[in-house]
Amino acid sequence: MKQRIGVLSWTDLDVAPGEHKEGRLVVSESYAGVDIAIPFSVWRGKGEGPAVFITAAVHGDEINGTGAIRHILMNWPFTLSAGTLVLVPVVNLMGFERNSRYLPDRRDLNRSFPGSATGSLAARLAHAVFEGIVKPCQFGIDLHTAAVRRTNFPNVRADLKTPAVAEFARAFGAELTMHGAGPDGSLRAAACDAGIPTLILEAGEVWKVEPTYVEHAVRGIRNCLIHLGMVEGEPEEPGYRIEADATKWVRAENGGFLSFHVSPGEFINKGDPIATNTDLLGNEKNVIEAPQSGVVLGMTTIPSVAPGDPICHIAYPNSQELREAEAAQDALADHHLHERTREDLSRSVHVSDAPESRE
């Protein structure tokens, strides 16, 4: 008899201690009546321990996380000694195959969890993934990137007011950790509501697999697994640690073409120039300045703007934490992952010196 959609789970695979197996979760049917199934891999350590899911491409164009999971699957950068690891390179397969953030019905899968077995396409897909992948686990890591035409410096987002989630998020070891429960209907919010501590990593751009993103993701996943006793070894500490719960998008006042003066991951002071806006002949219209001191969390990668367009996303930690982090960053070697990431992400925008004061 044909398996009903959404009933299969990774727990249906008979994976013995020390083994790994591949499976497919049937989540829907095509217009031709053919099963649509997302591939996943289950690794089981020899010892007892928790089950952790690692998911990517819940938004189908955010494939940096897909690259990170494929790196783990193809290179085995750590040995799982206990517990179970469930790796899902692409959750939104229908969006992925169209290079789209959304499902064919234009719904956002990451606003549809935990879903419904009798709802819309998005609700049914979310239900199948939540029941088959998420609920049998005890912890989760969901990998994301910035939205289209933007880039993000690597940052973990988690509900730091929930002790189990905060402990798990801090174990990841990101330089930037942003507090927030997550949007209603997101995978991580639904998982946390179900008692499964879950965090997300946000970094980089859509439609790319960026090498330093992969390094950040693998480092953080390994750190979390060490924290849970699933992998042996010592965690790798970040270059500094910042936690913040306040951010702001700085927006264009005028239409025009931007010359950027900051890049992702950069520390900025109140009043520092973020970008100069000019017309197409280079005549200055205005200089956009930082409203207060913080760190550049993300940026647009499109220099042409209209009034109100988002330009720079700034995170605002407390001043003491910001000063300590800036001093720690200044001491980092050029080959440190943090510095290489800043260099890689800055290639997505042309950064120039700010114009001299006209006063």
N, C-alpha and C positions, 0 to 999 in steps of 0.2 A: 504494500500500500504506500502511496506517495506521502512523504513527510510533510506535515502542515507547516506553513510559513511561521517562523518565529519560535518554533518549539525546540529546534536544535540548540545546543549550548556547547561551549568548549568542554564542559564537564562530561559530555557524552563520549569524548575521546578516551580510550583506555591507555593512559600514559603511565608507565611504570616509573618508579624512582630512578633518577639518572637518565631518563629518556626525553626525547622531544618528538612531537608529531605535528603534522599540518592538518588543518581542517578547513571547512567552508561553512559559513553560517548563511542559510537561505533567508533573505530579508524581503524579497518581493518577486514579482514576475514581470517580464518584459511585455510589450504590446503583442509579441508573437506567442505569449504564453509560456516562455522559457524561464526557468528559475534564474534569479539574480542572487548571487552568493558572494559574500566578501571573504577573502582568504585570511586565515590567522595561523599563528604558530604557538604551540604550548610547550614550554620547557619546564621540567620538573627536577628539582634537586633531589639528592639522595636522602636528605634529612627533612623533618617536618617543619613547616613554616607557613606563613600567610600566602595568599594568592594576590598578585598585583597585575592589573591590566595596564598596558601602554598602548594608547590609541593615537592615530594621526589622521589628518584630512577629513575631520568631521565637516569642515568646509572644503569642498572638493578641489579648490585651487591652492590650498595651503599645503604644499608637498615637501616643505623643509623637514617636517616631522617624519614623513614617509621615508625620506633619505636617511634620517637618523635610525629609524627602526630597521631599514634594510642593511645599514652598516652593522648593527648588532647581529642580525640574522646571518650575514655573510662573513663576518670577521670574528665573532665570538670574543669580544674584548674583555669579558670576565667569565668566571666559572660559577655557575649557580650551584651552591652547596646545599641549600635548603629551600623549601617553599616552591611556589609555582609562578612562572612568568607567562603572561598571555600577551602576545604581540600582534597588533592589528595595524598593518601599514596604511590602509585606506578604509575609512568607515563609510564615507559618502561616495560609494563607487559610481553612482549615476552622475553626480556632479564631477567627479574626477575624470570620467571618460569624455566629458564635454568641456574640460578645463574651466569649470564654473564653480563658484562658491556655493551655489544653490542647487536644489533638486530640480528635475524637469518641470514640476508644478510651481516653481519660483519660491517655494517655501525655504526657510532657513532651518536646516536640520538641528542646528545648535540652539534653537528656540523651541524645540519640540519634545524634549525629554521630560518625563520617562516614557511618553508616548501612549498609544492606545492600539490594541489589536484590531479595533473596528473603525478607526479614524481615517484621516487623510493618508496619502502616500507617505508624507513626512512623519506623521504620528505612528504609522505601522512600522516604518523603518526604525524609528527611535525605539519603539517597543521591542522589536526583535533584538536590537543591539543591547538594550538595557537588560533584558531578561537573559539573553544568551551569553553576553560578554561581561557586563558590569556587575550585576547582582551576585554572581557566585564568587566575586573577589572581595578582599578586605581592604585594599588600597588601590589608588589609580593615579596615573599621570597622563594628561591629555596634551598633545603637542600642537601648537598653533603658530601662525605668523601674523604679521600686520595685514590689514585689508589691502585691496588693490590700490596702487599708486602711493603706497606708504611703506616705510620700513620701521622696525622696532629694534632697539637695543635689547638683548636678552633679559627678560624679567619673568619671575614667577608670580602668579596671581593666585591668592588663596584667602580663605576666611580665617584670619589670624585670631579672631575672637573665639574660635572653637579650638580648645587645647590640642586635640589629636591631630587636627588639620595643621595647626601652626607648627607643631613638632615635626610633622612630616615635611612641610614646606621648608622649614629651616634646615632640615637634613639635606635637602636637594643641593644647597650651597650656591645659590645665585647671588651675584653682586646686588641686584635689585629685587626686592620682594614687595609686591603691592598688595595691600589688604583690600578685600572685597568678597562678598558672598557669591558674586557672579550673577549674570542675568537670569531671570526666570526662564526655565525651559532649557538652560544650557546643561550639557552632560555633567559638568563638575558640580553644579548646584544640585541637580537631581541625585547624583551619587552621594553627595554630602548629606542631603536630606534623608537618604536611605541608610545613613550610618557608615558610609564608605569614604574615609578621608581621601580627597582627590584634589590635585593641584593642576594648573596648566602652566606650560612654558610658552611665552609669546616672544618671537624673535624673527628678524629678517623680513623677507618679502615673499609674495605669492609667486608661483610658477618657477621656483628655483630650489636647488639643493645647495645651500651655502656651506662651505667646509667648516667655518667656525661655529655655525649653528649646530652642525652635527657633533662637534667637540663639546659644546655646552650641554647638549641634550644627553650625550653618552656619559659625560662626567656626572651630571646631576642624577641620572637614573642609577648609575653605579653607587653614588653616595647614598641614595635612598635605600637601595638593596643592602648595602653594608649596615645602615641604620637598623634595618629590619632583621638582621642576622641571616640574610639569604646569600650574601657574598662575603668572603673573607677579605681582610685588608683594612687599610686606613682611609678614611674619606679625604678627598682633595678639597682644601679650603679655597674659597674665592679670594680675589685680591683685596676686597673690602666687603662690607655688608651694609646695606641701606634698606630700611623698611619705611614705607610711606602709605598713607591712605588718602592723600590729596593730590590731584593732578589737574592740569588745565591745558586745553588746546588754545594756543595763540593763533589768532585768525587775521587774514589780510584785511586791511582797511580800504585798499584800492585795488582795482584791477591792474594787471601789469605782468612783468617778468622778473623773477626773483634771482638775486645773487645771494647765496647762503653764506653765513659766517660761522655756523656751528654744525656739528655732526652728531649722530647718535652716540650716547654714552658720555657726552661732554658735560662738565660742570660749568654752570654759568651763574653770574651775579646779577642782581637786580639792575636793570638799565643797560646790560650788555646788548650789543646789536645782534639780532638773530638773522636778519636778512635785509637787504636793500631792495626795494621795489622800484623798478624803472619802467619807462615805456619801451617800445621795441627799438628805439634809436638810442637807448642808454641814458635818457634824461631821467634824473632821480625824481620819484614821486614821494616816497617817504622811507624812513628807516624803521623797521619793526624791532622793538626792544623787549627784553625779558621783563615781565611784570614783577617778578621777585626771584630770589636765588633758588636754584634747584639743579636737577640733572635732566638732560635731554633723553626722554624715554622713547620718543618716536618722532618721525618727520614725514612730510610729504616728499615724494621723489619727482613731482611734477613742478617745474619752476613757473609755469604760466598759471595765474590765479585770477579769480574774480573776487569782489568784496565778500567777506564772510568765509572764504575757503580756509580750511585748517592748514596751518603751516608747520607748527612745532608743538609737540606734546611734552609738557614739562612735569616731572614729579617733584613734590615738595616734601622732603623729609625735614626733621627738626634741624636747626642750625648747627648744633653741636655734632650731630651725626654726619651732616654734610661736610663740615670742616675736617673731621677725622677721616672720612672717606676720600676727600680730595687729597689730603696728605699721603694716604696710603697709595692712591693711584699714582701720584708723582714719583713714588719710590719703585714702581713696578718696572721690570725690565721690558725692553722692546719686544722680546719673544713671548712674553706672558700672553695667555689666551685672551685676557681682557683687552690688551693693547692691539693684538692682531685682529680681534673682532671689531674694534673701533676703526681700524684701518680698512678692513674689508667693507664694512657698512658705509663708510664715507665715500666709497667709490660709486655709490648709487646717486650721489649728489655732487655737484661741483661746488667746493667750498673755497672761498676767497677771503682775503683780509677785508675787514670793515673799512669803510671810507673814513678819512680823517675828518675831525670836527671842523665845521665851517665857521665856528665862532672865533 
